[in-house]
């Protein structure tokens, strides 16, 4: 039985379900890990590993970062073009810091290691922007 308003609430509900489903389908998930090693205050090694997740990641969405794509569609190139912003973003997401210092015969040596364990990120591409959201 139809109501007098033409059942607009049902069509609105169906449209909103389709919209949210399409947003979740178009989002890609990537696994990202980062390691930065300083030895005696000199950069010894830095590595950023990015790979597409083969299975759906579980977790809740937390912080987001929005970057300009500059016309590129390759996620690794976008990260390389905005490296400093992305490194600052993952520093906020829980970097593990390990520091060792030793003095022997009046000579000081130190090693500092910053590590982001492999973390899943949801990546949404728009026309000129990409939104990167961490999953916890």
PyMOL commands that set and color helices and strands:
alter all, ss='L'
color gray80, all
select helices_A, chain A and resi 8-26+75-81+83-92
alter helices_A, ss='H'
color red, helices_A
select strands_A, chain A and resi 28-39+42-52+61-68+96-104+107-125+129-135
alter strands_A, ss='S'
color yellow, strands_A
deselect
rebuild
show_as cartoon
